Amino acid sequence: YGLGSENQNLPGFVVLRSGGSAVPHGGVGLFSSGFLPAVHQASLIDADGQEPVRNIRPREASWSQRQRLDFINRMDQQFLTNVNQSSHVEAAIRNYETAFRMQSAVPELVDLRDESEATRRLYGLDAADDKQAAYARQCLLARRLVERGVRFVELSCLAYNIGGGNAANPWDQHGDLKRGHQLMAQQVDQPIAALIKDLKARGLLDHTLIIWIGEFGRTPFSQGANGRDHNPFGFSMFLAGGGIRGGTVYGATDEYGYRAVENPCDIYDLWATVLHQLGIDHTDLTYRHGGRDIRLTDVHGEVIRDIIA
């Protein structure tokens, strides 16, 4: 947010979907701008559709479109003055301009014909499992977005509809966990490893922080038909690149895999660490709302310095 966008032709925050993946439970509100200006909310891009962004193909000549947008912009600027420079109105104006420029940038972004056969094999774009291939395409597009200056990219796993893991929460196996998690792990393993390797080979990994995380773990004991319930007391995630010390294991659960007992961390510590790696003191990122100071780490959060290179 503080640095702004490096590419005026693409949004600063992109959520990728492919192969029928869906917005997680909570809907597009999960990708909102929060207390930041509205222009920083996410834009959804379909990684494998004929139309990556709805209505992205111009229906009129560019000069005609430009004239129309200039007229709309003059009207909008007057309205913006009338509503006392509302950030939502300003964001709408900027979104019109971004959408105009995206008409040329997005088709080029999703056209993978310039990628080598070795790169296609590395990511698994031609995997026999069509869901793995779709996720591989997301990972490759994530690299291309990073190369083009998009600062925040979110990927979406694809569901096999096993044990409760449907489109909006594909890892949520309350039944048949072994088969469900095996397929999910197979879907993401090669593409994620390829993304890390590719970013490193291109000199981008040190400046790109990869965060792989869910909102909770699973219980070590069975639930229902060989499934597992939600477990907020102990679960794993990983960070890669972005100044994180590779090969470091931090923390451990008890002998049952139920509760974190060694170097336990919470979500506030994670975000304090992520913001630190982005050059931001999390205590400074505070917004006054409803009579109280609100920040991403609430009143908690300590930087986990043992995992920083």
DAGILIN-V743502 format. One record per backbone hydrogen bond with DSSP energy under -0.5 kcal/mol. NH is the residue of the N-H (numbers start at 1). CO is the residue of the C=O. If there is no record, write none. Layout:
[[NH | CO] [NH | CO]]
This chain:
[[6 | 149] [10 | 7] [14 | 152] [15 | 43] [16 | 14] [16 | 154] [17 | 45] [21 | 18] [22 | 167] [25 | 168] [27 | 24] [29 | 26] [30 | 27] [31 | 28] [32 | 29] [36 | 33] [40 | 37] [41 | 38] [42 | 31] [43 | 13] [45 | 15] [46 | 52] [47 | 17] [47 | 45] [56 | 53] [58 | 56] [65 | 61] [66 | 62] [67 | 63] [68 | 64] [69 | 65] [70 | 66] [71 | 67] [72 | 68] [73 | 69] [74 | 70] [75 | 71] [76 | 72] [77 | 73] [78 | 74] [79 | 75] [80 | 76] [81 | 77] [82 | 78] [83 | 79] [84 | 81] [85 | 80] [90 | 86] [91 | 87] [92 | 88] [93 | 89] [94 | 90] [95 | 91] [96 | 92] [97 | 93] [98 | 94] [99 | 95] [100 | 96] [101 | 97] [102 | 98] [103 | 99] [103 | 100] [104 | 101] [105 | 101] [106 | 102] [108 | 104] [109 | 105] [110 | 106] [111 | 107] [112 | 110] [114 | 111] [115 | 112] [120 | 116] [121 | 117] [122 | 118] [123 | 119] [124 | 120] [125 | 120] [127 | 124] [130 | 128] [133 | 129] [134 | 130] [135 | 131] [136 | 132] [137 | 133] [138 | 134] [139 | 135] [140 | 136] [141 | 137] [142 | 138] [143 | 139] [144 | 140] [145 | 141] [146 | 142] [147 | 143] [148 | 144] [149 | 146] [150 | 145] [152 | 12] [154 | 14] [161 | 165] [162 | 165] [165 | 162] [166 | 164] [169 | 166] [172 | 169] [173 | 171] [174 | 163] [174 | 172] [175 | 163] [176 | 225] [177 | 226] [180 | 176] [181 | 177] [182 | 178] [183 | 179] [184 | 180] [185 | 181] [186 | 182] [187 | 183] [188 | 184] [189 | 185] [190 | 186] [192 | 188] [193 | 189] [194 | 190] [195 | 191] [196 | 192] [197 | 193] [198 | 194] [199 | 195] [200 | 196] [201 | 197] [202 | 198] [203 | 200] [204 | 199] [205 | 199] [207 | 204] [208 | 205] [210 | 208] [210 | 240] [211 | 209] [212 | 238] [213 | 211] [217 | 231] [219 | 229] [223 | 227] [226 | 224] [227 | 174] [227 | 223] [228 | 173] [231 | 217] [238 | 212] [240 | 210] [242 | 205] [242 | 208] [244 | 241] [245 | 307] [246 | 244] [248 | 245] [250 | 248] [251 | 249] [252 | 262] [254 | 259] [257 | 254] [260 | 233] [261 | 252] [262 | 252] [263 | 261] [269 | 266] [270 | 266] [271 | 267] [272 | 268] [273 | 269] [274 | 270] [275 | 271] [276 | 272] [277 | 273] [278 | 274] [279 | 276] [280 | 275] [282 | 280] [284 | 281] [285 | 281] [286 | 284] [287 | 294] [289 | 287] [289 | 292] [292 | 289] [294 | 287] [296 | 285] [298 | 295] [300 | 297] [305 | 303] [307 | 304] [308 | 305] [309 | 243]]
